[in-house]
Amino acid sequence: MVGLGLMQHVTWWPGQLKTGLRIGCSWNWNVGVCRQQLLEKVDRELAKGDDRAALALVKGNPDGLRCFGAARQVPQRLYTLDELRLNGIETLSLLSPVDTTLGSIQRNLQISAIFGGLAAWNAFGFSPQQIFYISLAFLFLWTLDSVSFGGGIGSLVVDTIGHSLSQKYRNRVIQHEAGHFLIAYLVGILPKGYTISSLDALQKEGSLNIQAGTAFVDFEFQEEINTGKVSATTLNRFSCIALAGVSTEYLIYGFAEGGLDDIGKLDLLLKGLGFTQKKADSQVRWSLLNTVLLLRRHEAARAKVAEAMSMGKSVGSCIEIIENSIDVSDL
């Protein structure tokens, strides 16, 4: 999968934040009903674009949302490749994703275009000069897409064909995004929305430059970036989120095809923070181990979130599924 929206910039204006937001549950209320009402309010705040209010609601109700940021994580230290292998993690299958499905579709489209052109030449008797002008027209359209839309139109066509013809590709994308969603919530980053295809992204965001991905309420991260200092806690959270998609694919299929963009963003972040290669390797290995173990422990919750995402459920509905699927003692 390509183009995951990991770090969406969030803007806000003074006065938007409402402090002390809390929905109290009387002891004799049904906890599930109370949680549902809270999450409906979170959905409304996210729909309005008030990320700070949505996050304040989630953080202000720890009794109702007990899984948010409550994941039990492995000790942070430098793990060797052998230690990762002992935990069933082969980094080459995880950190070097190649999207064979879309690659195959692109090649087949190119071959079809060539044979289609030859068939049209024979059927309509195009002259060499006409073929030249038609080729120039296609080249112009391809260049226009690349320059103006970042290849968005081509990606939209290929991705839409992939979702239509390959159920495995569609399932892989959904599972990938469910992994991002689940890990983000468990480590304490609130998801704000998701798309599962380029067409879905176009319909929701109105942009050709956005593909399948999960966006997060990350203004705290952006504020740290703007100061030039990122805390270890924040870095750990986003490192795990970045690797959650490829880790999910690895656990389900034995290798990852999507997520190259996620890995590239994490690599750029670590380089931007001035990490040495050894320090970057340490961060990535810990994040991989931590993320894989969390995904294994909460496989059932991830599968249910994936099912909800395939049906287009809201962020609040997906969070409710996580809360209902995970016992606090298993975190």
Backbone hydrogen bonds in HBPLUS format (Angstrom, degrees):
<---DONOR---> <-ACCEPTOR-->    atom                        ^
c    i                          cat <-CA-CA->   ^        H-A-AA   ^      H-
h    n   atom  resd res      DA  || num        DHA   H-A  angle D-A-AA Bond
n    s   type  num  typ     dist DA aas  dist angle  dist       angle   num
A0259-GLY N   A0001-MET O   2.76 MM 258  5.50 164.3  1.78 144.5 141.9     1
A0006-LEU N   A0004-LEU O   2.97 MM   2  5.65 130.0  2.23 107.9  93.0     2
A0016-GLN N   A0013-TRP O   3.18 MM   3  6.05 151.7  2.26 147.5 149.1     3
A0029-TRP N   A0026-SER O   2.90 MM   3  5.29 165.6  1.92 118.3 122.1     4
A0034-CYS N   A0030-ASN O   3.12 MM   4  6.42 163.8  2.15 156.8 161.2     5
A0035-ARG N   A0031-VAL O   2.90 MM   4  6.10 161.8  1.93 153.2 158.2     6
A0036-GLN N   A0032-GLY O   2.97 MM   4  6.11 154.3  2.04 142.3 149.5     7
A0037-GLN N   A0033-VAL O   3.05 MM   4  6.33 155.6  2.11 148.8 154.6     8
A0038-LEU N   A0034-CYS O   3.04 MM   4  6.31 156.5  2.09 148.1 154.7     9
A0039-LEU N   A0035-ARG O   2.91 MM   4  6.16 163.5  1.94 155.2 158.9    10
A0040-GLU N   A0036-GLN O   2.94 MM   4  6.13 145.2  2.06 144.5 153.9    11
A0041-LYS N   A0037-GLN O   3.19 MM   4  6.43 149.1  2.29 141.2 148.6    12
A0041-LYS N   A0038-LEU O   3.10 MM   3  5.21 121.1  2.46  96.2 110.5    13
A0042-VAL N   A0038-LEU O   2.96 MM   4  6.35 147.5  2.07 143.3 153.4    14
A0043-ASP N   A0039-LEU O   2.89 MM   4  6.13 157.2  1.94 144.8 150.1    15
A0044-ARG N   A0040-GLU O   3.07 MM   4  6.35 150.0  2.16 138.9 146.8    16
A0045-GLU N   A0041-LYS O   3.00 MM   4  6.30 157.4  2.05 150.2 155.5    17
A0046-LEU N   A0042-VAL O   2.96 MM   4  6.21 160.6  2.00 153.8 159.1    18
A0047-ALA N   A0043-ASP O   2.89 MM   4  6.06 153.4  1.96 146.2 153.9    19
A0048-LYS N   A0044-ARG O   3.04 MM   4  6.29 140.8  2.19 140.5 150.4    20
A0050-ASP N   A0045-GLU O   2.90 MM   5  5.21 145.1  2.03 163.5 155.7    21
A0049-GLY N   A0046-LEU O   2.98 MM   3  4.93 145.8  2.10  97.1 108.0    22
A0054-ALA N   A0050-ASP O   3.14 MM   4  6.43 158.9  2.19 149.6 155.8    23
A0055-LEU N   A0051-ASP O   2.91 MM   4  6.12 162.6  1.94 151.4 155.7    24
A0056-ALA N   A0052-ARG O   2.90 MM   4  6.03 153.1  1.97 142.9 150.9    25
A0057-LEU N   A0053-ALA O   3.00 MM   4  6.23 148.9  2.10 144.9 152.3    26
A0058-VAL N   A0054-ALA O   3.17 MM   4  6.50 158.1  2.22 146.9 152.1    27
A0059-LYS N   A0055-LEU O   2.88 MM   4  6.08 171.3  1.89 157.8 160.2    28
A0060-GLY N   A0056-ALA O   2.85 MM   4  5.70 138.1  2.02 136.3 147.6    29
A0061-ASN N   A0058-VAL O   3.42 MM   3  5.64 167.2  2.44 106.2 109.6    30
A0064-GLY N   A0061-ASN O   3.21 MM   3  5.61 128.3  2.49 107.1 118.3    31
A0065-LEU N   A0061-ASN O   3.05 MM   4  6.23 157.1  2.11 155.1 162.4    32
A0070-ALA N   A0067-CYS O   3.17 MM   3  5.13 169.7  2.18 121.4 118.6    33
A0069-GLY N   A0185-TYR O   3.00 MM 116  6.30 161.2  2.04 149.3 155.5    34
A0071-ALA N   A0186-LEU O   3.15 MM 115  5.20 162.3  2.18 152.0 146.6    35
A0072-ARG N   A0331-LEU O   2.60 MM 259  5.61 156.2  1.65 164.2 155.4    36
A0083-GLU N   A0080-THR O   3.14 MM   3  5.19 121.2  2.50  94.7 108.6    37
A0084-LEU N   A0080-THR O   3.14 MM   4  6.55 149.9  2.24 144.3 152.5    38
A0085-ARG N   A0081-LEU O   2.92 MM   4  6.23 154.6  1.98 146.8 153.9    39
A0086-LEU N   A0082-ASP O   2.92 MM   4  6.19 149.9  2.01 145.3 153.4    40
A0087-ASN N   A0084-LEU O   2.98 MM   3  5.12 136.4  2.17  98.2 111.2    41
A0089-ILE N   A0084-LEU O   2.90 MM   5  5.14 151.4  1.98 132.9 135.6    42
A0088-GLY N   A0085-ARG O   2.80 MM   3  4.84 155.1  1.87 112.3 113.0    43
A0093-SER N   A0090-GLU O   3.12 MM   3  5.70 133.9  2.34 113.9 124.4    44
A0094-LEU N   A0091-THR O   3.02 MM   3  4.94 141.5  2.18  96.5 108.3    45
A0095-LEU N   A0091-THR O   2.77 MM   4  5.74 175.4  1.77 166.8 165.8    46
A0256-ALA N   A0093-SER O   3.10 MM 163  6.32 145.1  2.22 169.7 171.7    47
A0100-THR N   A0098-VAL O   2.94 MM   2  5.78 118.3  2.33 114.4  97.6    48
A0103-GLY N   A0099-ASP O   3.08 MM   4  6.10 154.2  2.15 144.2 152.3    49
A0104-SER N   A0100-THR O   2.90 MM   4  5.89 151.5  1.99 138.2 144.8    50
A0105-ILE N   A0101-THR O   3.05 MM   4  6.37 154.2  2.12 145.8 153.1    51
A0106-GLN N   A0102-LEU O   2.87 MM   4  6.10 160.9  1.90 152.8 157.4    52
A0107-ARG N   A0103-GLY O   3.06 MM   4  6.28 160.2  2.10 146.1 151.2    53
A0108-ASN N   A0104-SER O   2.96 MM   4  6.16 160.2  2.00 148.0 153.7    54
A0109-LEU N   A0105-ILE O   2.90 MM   4  6.12 152.3  1.98 148.9 156.5    55
A0110-GLN N   A0106-GLN O   3.00 MM   4  6.24 156.2  2.06 147.8 154.0    56
A0111-ILE N   A0107-ARG O   2.93 MM   4  6.20 161.1  1.97 152.0 157.0    57
A0112-SER N   A0108-ASN O   2.85 MM   4  5.99 156.1  1.90 143.5 150.8    58
A0113-ALA N   A0109-LEU O   2.84 MM   4  6.03 150.3  1.92 144.2 152.5    59
A0114-ILE N   A0110-GLN O   3.06 MM   4  6.34 153.4  2.13 145.9 152.3    60
A0115-PHE N   A0111-ILE O   3.02 MM   4  6.31 171.6  2.02 156.1 157.4    61
A0116-GLY N   A0112-SER O   2.74 MM   4  5.78 149.0  1.83 143.9 153.9    62
A0117-GLY N   A0113-ALA O   2.90 MM   4  6.01 150.8  1.99 140.4 147.8    63
A0118-LEU N   A0114-ILE O   3.00 MM   4  6.33 156.2  2.06 148.8 155.2    64
A0119-ALA N   A0115-PHE O   2.89 MM   4  6.06 155.3  1.95 144.0 151.0    65
A0120-ALA N   A0116-GLY O   2.89 MM   4  6.09 156.4  1.94 145.8 152.3    66
A0121-TRP N   A0117-GLY O   2.91 MM   4  6.09 150.1  2.00 142.9 151.5    67
A0122-ASN N   A0118-LEU O   3.04 MM   4  6.32 159.1  2.08 147.7 152.1    68
A0123-ALA N   A0119-ALA O   2.84 MM   4  6.00 155.3  1.90 147.5 155.4    69
A0124-PHE N   A0120-ALA O   2.87 MM   4  5.75 165.8  1.89 148.4 151.9    70
A0125-GLY N   A0121-TRP O   2.89 MM   4  5.21 126.3  2.18 129.6 140.0    71
A0130-GLN N   A0127-SER O   3.06 MM   3  5.19 117.5  2.47 100.8 115.5    72
A0131-ILE N   A0127-SER O   3.01 MM   4  6.34 160.3  2.05 157.6 163.4    73
A0132-PHE N   A0128-PRO O   2.97 MM   4  6.15 149.3  2.07 141.1 149.6    74
A0133-TYR N   A0129-GLN O   3.06 MM   4  6.40 156.2  2.12 147.3 152.4    75
A0134-ILE N   A0130-GLN O   2.91 MM   4  6.17 158.7  1.96 151.0 157.2    76
A0135-SER N   A0131-ILE O   2.91 MM   4  6.06 156.4  1.97 146.7 153.2    77
A0136-LEU N   A0132-PHE O   2.94 MM   4  6.22 152.5  2.02 145.4 153.2    78
A0137-ALA N   A0133-TYR O   2.95 MM   4  6.23 149.5  2.04 143.5 151.7    79
A0138-PHE N   A0134-ILE O   3.05 MM   4  6.39 160.0  2.09 151.4 155.4    80
A0139-LEU N   A0135-SER O   2.91 MM   4  6.11 156.5  1.97 148.1 155.3    81
A0140-PHE N   A0136-LEU O   2.85 MM   4  6.05 150.7  1.94 145.7 153.5    82
A0141-LEU N   A0137-ALA O   3.00 MM   4  6.30 157.9  2.05 148.9 154.3    83
A0142-TRP N   A0138-PHE O   2.93 MM   4  6.14 158.9  1.97 149.0 154.8    84
A0143-THR N   A0139-LEU O   2.93 MM   4  6.11 156.6  1.98 145.2 151.7    85
A0144-LEU N   A0140-PHE O   2.83 MM   4  6.03 158.0  1.88 149.0 155.6    86
A0145-ASP N   A0141-LEU O   2.97 MM   4  6.16 158.5  2.01 146.8 152.0    87
A0146-SER N   A0142-TRP O   3.01 MM   4  6.22 158.5  2.05 144.2 150.3    88
A0147-VAL N   A0143-THR O   2.89 MM   4  6.04 162.7  1.92 155.7 159.6    89
A0148-SER N   A0144-LEU O   2.84 MM   4  5.63 159.9  1.88 147.2 153.6    90
A0149-PHE N   A0145-ASP O   2.97 MM   4  5.08 144.5  2.10 123.8 134.7    91
A0151-GLY N   A0145-ASP O   2.93 MM   6  5.09 171.0  1.94 122.4 120.7    92
A0152-GLY N   A0149-PHE O   2.90 MM   3  5.12 145.8  2.02 105.3 116.3    93
A0155-SER N   A0151-GLY O   2.94 MM   4  6.15 161.4  1.98 154.2 160.2    94
A0156-LEU N   A0152-GLY O   2.82 MM   4  5.93 150.7  1.90 143.1 151.5    95
A0157-VAL N   A0153-ILE O   2.99 MM   4  6.27 159.3  2.03 151.2 155.6    96
A0158-VAL N   A0154-GLY O   3.00 MM   4  6.23 173.4  2.01 155.5 156.9    97
A0159-ASP N   A0155-SER O   2.81 MM   4  5.79 165.5  1.83 149.4 154.5    98
A0160-THR N   A0156-LEU O   2.93 MM   4  5.89 157.0  1.99 142.6 149.3    99
A0161-ILE N   A0157-VAL O   3.02 MM   4  6.22 158.7  2.06 148.5 154.2   100
A0162-GLY N   A0158-VAL O   2.87 MM   4  6.11 155.8  1.93 146.6 154.3   101
A0163-HIS N   A0159-ASP O   2.91 MM   4  6.20 157.2  1.96 150.9 155.7   102
A0164-SER N   A0160-THR O   2.98 MM   4  6.13 145.1  2.11 140.8 150.7   103
A0165-LEU N   A0161-ILE O   2.85 MM   4  5.94 158.8  1.89 157.8 161.8   104
A0166-SER N   A0162-GLY O   2.92 MM   4  5.46 151.2  2.01 140.8 148.0   105
A0170-ARG N   A0166-SER O   3.15 MM   4  6.49 164.5  2.18 149.2 152.7   106
A0171-ASN N   A0167-GLN O   2.87 MM   4  6.06 165.1  1.89 150.4 154.8   107
A0172-ARG N   A0168-LYS O   2.89 MM   4  6.02 154.4  1.95 144.0 151.5   108
A0173-VAL N   A0169-TYR O   3.01 MM   4  6.28 160.4  2.05 153.7 157.8   109
A0174-ILE N   A0170-ARG O   3.07 MM   4  6.34 163.9  2.10 152.6 156.8   110
A0175-GLN N   A0171-ASN O   2.88 MM   4  6.08 167.0  1.89 155.5 159.0   111
A0176-HIS N   A0172-ARG O   2.90 MM   4  5.99 156.8  1.95 146.2 153.2   112
A0177-GLU N   A0173-VAL O   3.01 MM   4  6.30 162.0  2.04 151.3 154.8   113
A0178-ALA N   A0174-ILE O   2.88 MM   4  6.10 152.0  1.96 148.3 157.0   114
A0179-GLY N   A0175-GLN O   2.97 MM   4  6.22 147.6  2.07 146.7 154.4   115
A0180-HIS N   A0176-HIS O   3.22 MM   4  6.65 155.6  2.28 146.3 151.9   116
A0181-PHE N   A0177-GLU O   2.94 MM   4  6.18 166.0  1.96 152.2 155.8   117
A0182-LEU N   A0178-ALA O   2.90 MM   4  6.04 173.6  1.90 153.9 155.4   118
A0183-ILE N   A0179-GLY O   3.09 MM   4  6.11 172.1  2.10 153.0 155.0   119
A0184-ALA N   A0180-HIS O   3.00 MM   4  6.02 162.3  2.03 149.5 155.2   120
A0185-TYR N   A0181-PHE O   3.12 MM   4  6.33 165.0  2.14 152.1 155.5   121
A0186-LEU N   A0182-LEU O   3.01 MM   4  6.23 163.4  2.04 155.2 160.0   122
A0187-VAL N   A0183-ILE O   2.98 MM   4  6.12 149.0  2.08 152.9 159.8   123
A0189-ILE N   A0184-ALA O   2.76 MM   5  4.93 169.4  1.77 150.6 147.4   124
A0188-GLY N   A0185-TYR O   3.28 MM   3  5.22 150.7  2.38  96.8 105.3   125
A0217-VAL N   A0190-LEU O   2.78 MM  27  5.43 171.5  1.79 172.1 174.9   126
A0192-LYS N   A0215-ALA O   2.88 MM  23  5.63 174.6  1.88 134.3 136.1   127
A0215-ALA N   A0193-GLY O   2.94 MM  22  5.38 157.4  1.99 139.4 146.8   128
A0195-THR N   A0213-GLY O   2.78 MM  18  5.32 151.4  1.86 156.2 165.0   129
A0213-GLY N   A0195-THR O   2.98 MM  18  5.32 145.4  2.10 125.1 133.7   130
A0201-ALA N   A0197-SER O   2.97 MM   4  6.24 153.2  2.04 144.8 152.1   131
A0202-LEU N   A0198-SER O   2.89 MM   4  6.16 151.5  1.98 144.8 152.7   132
A0203-GLN N   A0199-LEU O   2.97 MM   4  6.19 157.7  2.02 148.4 154.0   133
A0204-LYS N   A0200-ASP O   2.97 MM   4  6.14 153.4  2.04 146.1 153.4   134
A0205-GLU N   A0201-ALA O   2.71 MM   4  5.50 162.0  1.74 147.9 154.4   135
A0206-GLY N   A0202-LEU O   2.79 MM   4  4.55 133.5  2.00 115.6 126.7   136
A0221-PHE N   A0218-ASP O   3.02 MM   3  5.18 119.2  2.40 100.5 115.2   137
A0222-GLN N   A0218-ASP O   2.96 MM   4  6.34 159.3  2.01 154.4 160.6   138
A0223-GLU N   A0219-PHE O   2.88 MM   4  6.04 151.6  1.96 144.7 151.9   139
A0224-GLU N   A0220-GLU O   3.13 MM   4  6.39 151.5  2.21 141.0 147.9   140
A0225-ILE N   A0221-PHE O   2.92 MM   4  6.22 157.1  1.97 150.9 157.9   141
A0226-ASN N   A0222-GLN O   2.92 MM   4  6.15 155.6  1.98 147.0 153.2   142
A0227-THR N   A0223-GLU O   3.24 MM   4  6.50 134.0  2.46 135.4 146.3   143
A0227-THR N   A0224-GLU O   3.14 MM   3  5.19 132.3  2.38  96.0 108.7   144
A0229-LYS N   A0224-GLU O   3.23 MM   5  5.56 135.9  2.44 161.9 156.1   145
A0228-GLY N   A0225-ILE O   2.99 MM   3  5.10 146.3  2.10 101.5 112.2   146
A0235-LEU N   A0231-SER O   2.99 MM   4  6.21 166.3  2.00 154.5 158.5   147
A0236-ASN N   A0232-ALA O   2.88 MM   4  6.00 159.7  1.92 147.9 153.6   148
A0237-ARG N   A0233-THR O   3.05 MM   4  6.28 157.8  2.10 146.6 152.3   149
A0238-PHE N   A0234-THR O   3.09 MM   4  6.36 171.0  2.10 157.6 158.4   150
A0239-SER N   A0235-LEU O   2.86 MM   4  5.92 146.3  1.98 148.0 157.8   151
A0240-CYS N   A0236-ASN O   3.09 MM   4  6.23 160.8  2.13 146.6 150.7   152
A0241-ILE N   A0237-ARG O   3.03 MM   4  6.32 157.0  2.08 147.2 154.2   153
A0242-ALA N   A0238-PHE O   2.94 MM   4  5.95 158.5  1.98 139.4 145.2   154
A0243-LEU N   A0239-SER O   3.22 MM   4  6.42 147.0  2.34 142.1 149.6   155
A0244-ALA N   A0241-ILE O   3.19 MM   3  5.08 156.0  2.25 100.2 107.5   156
A0247-SER N   A0243-LEU O   3.04 MM   4  6.03 151.3  2.13 143.3 152.2   157
A0248-THR N   A0244-ALA O   2.94 MM   4  6.03 149.7  2.03 140.9 148.2   158
A0249-GLU N   A0245-GLY O   3.09 MM   4  6.42 164.0  2.12 151.8 155.4   159
A0250-TYR N   A0246-VAL O   2.95 MM   4  6.11 157.4  2.00 144.7 151.4   160
A0251-LEU N   A0247-SER O   3.01 MM   4  6.22 158.3  2.06 147.7 152.5   161
A0252-ILE N   A0248-THR O   3.08 MM   4  6.30 149.1  2.18 148.7 156.9   162
A0253-TYR N   A0249-GLU O   2.74 MM   4  5.65 168.7  1.75 158.3 162.1   163
A0254-GLY N   A0250-TYR O   2.79 MM   4  4.49 137.6  1.97 119.6 128.5   164
A0262-ASP N   A0259-GLY O   3.07 MM   3  5.06 119.0  2.46  95.2 110.3   165
A0263-ILE N   A0259-GLY O   3.12 MM   4  6.45 160.6  2.16 155.9 159.6   166
A0264-GLY N   A0260-LEU O   2.94 MM   4  6.18 154.9  2.01 146.0 153.5   167
A0265-LYS N   A0261-ASP O   2.96 MM   4  6.19 153.2  2.04 147.0 153.1   168
A0266-LEU N   A0262-ASP O   3.04 MM   4  6.33 158.7  2.08 149.4 155.1   169
A0267-ASP N   A0263-ILE O   2.92 MM   4  6.13 158.6  1.97 148.8 155.0   170
A0268-LEU N   A0264-GLY O   2.96 MM   4  6.18 157.4  2.01 146.3 152.1   171
A0269-LEU N   A0265-LYS O   2.93 MM   4  6.14 154.5  2.00 146.1 153.3   172
A0270-LEU N   A0266-LEU O   2.98 MM   4  6.24 164.2  2.01 153.9 157.0   173
A0271-LYS N   A0267-ASP O   3.01 MM   4  6.20 157.9  2.05 147.9 154.3   174
A0272-GLY N   A0268-LEU O   2.80 MM   4  5.94 154.3  1.86 145.7 153.6   175
A0273-LEU N   A0269-LEU O   2.97 MM   4  6.24 135.3  2.17 142.6 154.4   176
A0275-PHE N   A0270-LEU O   3.03 MM   5  5.55 165.3  2.05 162.2 158.1   177
A0274-GLY N   A0271-LYS O   2.95 MM   3  5.06 156.9  2.00 105.7 112.2   178
A0280-ALA N   A0276-THR O   2.85 MM   4  6.04 157.7  1.89 153.1 159.8   179
A0281-ASP N   A0277-GLN O   2.87 MM   4  6.03 158.6  1.91 147.2 153.1   180
A0282-SER N   A0278-LYS O   3.02 MM   4  6.22 154.2  2.09 142.1 149.1   181
A0283-GLN N   A0279-LYS O   3.02 MM   4  6.28 156.2  2.08 145.2 151.0   182
A0284-VAL N   A0280-ALA O   2.95 MM   4  6.19 165.2  1.97 155.2 158.7   183
A0285-ARG N   A0281-ASP O   2.89 MM   4  6.00 164.9  1.92 152.2 156.6   184
A0286-TRP N   A0282-SER O   3.05 MM   4  6.14 166.3  2.07 147.9 151.9   185
A0287-SER N   A0283-GLN O   3.01 MM   4  6.10 161.7  2.04 145.1 150.9   186
A0288-LEU N   A0284-VAL O   2.86 MM   4  6.03 157.0  1.91 149.6 155.8   187
A0289-LEU N   A0285-ARG O   3.01 MM   4  6.20 173.2  2.02 153.7 155.1   188
A0290-ASN N   A0286-TRP O   2.87 MM   4  5.99 171.0  1.87 156.8 159.9   189
A0291-THR N   A0287-SER O   2.88 MM   4  5.87 161.2  1.92 145.5 151.3   190
A0292-VAL N   A0288-LEU O   2.88 MM   4  5.97 169.9  1.89 156.4 159.5   191
A0293-LEU N   A0289-LEU O   3.06 MM   4  6.13 166.0  2.08 150.7 154.6   192
A0294-LEU N   A0290-ASN O   3.09 MM   4  6.25 154.2  2.16 142.5 149.6   193
A0295-LEU N   A0291-THR O   2.92 MM   4  6.15 160.9  1.96 152.3 157.6   194
A0296-ARG N   A0292-VAL O   2.90 MM   4  6.12 155.0  1.96 149.6 156.6   195
A0297-ARG N   A0293-LEU O   3.01 MM   4  6.12 158.1  2.05 142.9 149.0   196
A0298-HIS N   A0294-LEU O   3.01 MM   4  6.19 143.6  2.15 144.9 154.3   197
A0302-ARG N   A0298-HIS O   3.08 MM   4  6.40 160.7  2.12 153.4 158.9   198
A0303-ALA N   A0299-GLU O   2.98 MM   4  6.23 157.8  2.03 152.0 157.7   199
A0304-LYS N   A0300-ALA O   3.10 MM   4  6.34 154.2  2.17 145.5 151.9   200
A0305-VAL N   A0301-ALA O   2.94 MM   4  6.19 154.1  2.01 150.0 157.4   201
A0306-ALA N   A0302-ARG O   2.92 MM   4  6.15 157.1  1.97 148.7 154.9   202
A0307-GLU N   A0303-ALA O   3.06 MM   4  6.34 152.8  2.14 142.0 149.0   203
A0308-ALA N   A0304-LYS O   3.00 MM   4  6.27 155.1  2.07 144.2 150.9   204
A0309-MET N   A0305-VAL O   2.84 MM   4  6.11 155.5  1.90 152.7 159.6   205
A0310-SER N   A0306-ALA O   2.94 MM   4  6.17 149.1  2.04 146.1 154.2   206
A0311-MET N   A0308-ALA O   3.10 MM   3  5.22 139.1  2.27  97.5 109.2   207
A0313-LYS N   A0308-ALA O   3.05 MM   5  5.40 171.6  2.06 148.8 146.6   208
A0312-GLY N   A0309-MET O   3.00 MM   3  4.90 159.9  2.04 101.9 108.1   209
A0318-CYS N   A0314-SER O   3.06 MM   4  6.39 156.2  2.12 149.8 155.9   210
A0319-ILE N   A0315-VAL O   2.95 MM   4  6.24 154.3  2.01 151.8 159.3   211
A0320-GLU N   A0316-GLY O   2.93 MM   4  6.15 154.2  2.00 145.5 152.6   212
A0321-ILE N   A0317-SER O   3.06 MM   4  6.34 148.6  2.16 142.7 150.7   213
A0322-ILE N   A0318-CYS O   3.13 MM   4  6.48 153.6  2.20 143.9 150.4   214
A0323-GLU N   A0319-ILE O   2.95 MM   4  6.26 165.5  1.97 156.7 159.8   215
A0324-ASN N   A0320-GLU O   2.91 MM   4  6.08 151.8  1.99 146.0 153.8   216
A0325-SER N   A0321-ILE O   2.92 MM   4  5.94 131.1  2.17 140.8 153.3   217
A0325-SER N   A0322-ILE O   3.16 MM   3  5.12 133.3  2.39  94.9 107.7   218
A0326-ILE N   A0322-ILE O   3.13 MM   4  6.13 139.4  2.30 153.3 159.6   219
A0330-ASP N   A0327-ASP O   2.76 MM   3  5.36 156.0  1.82 120.2 128.3   220
A0331-LEU N   A0328-VAL O   3.20 MM   3  5.37 164.5  2.22 108.2 113.0   221
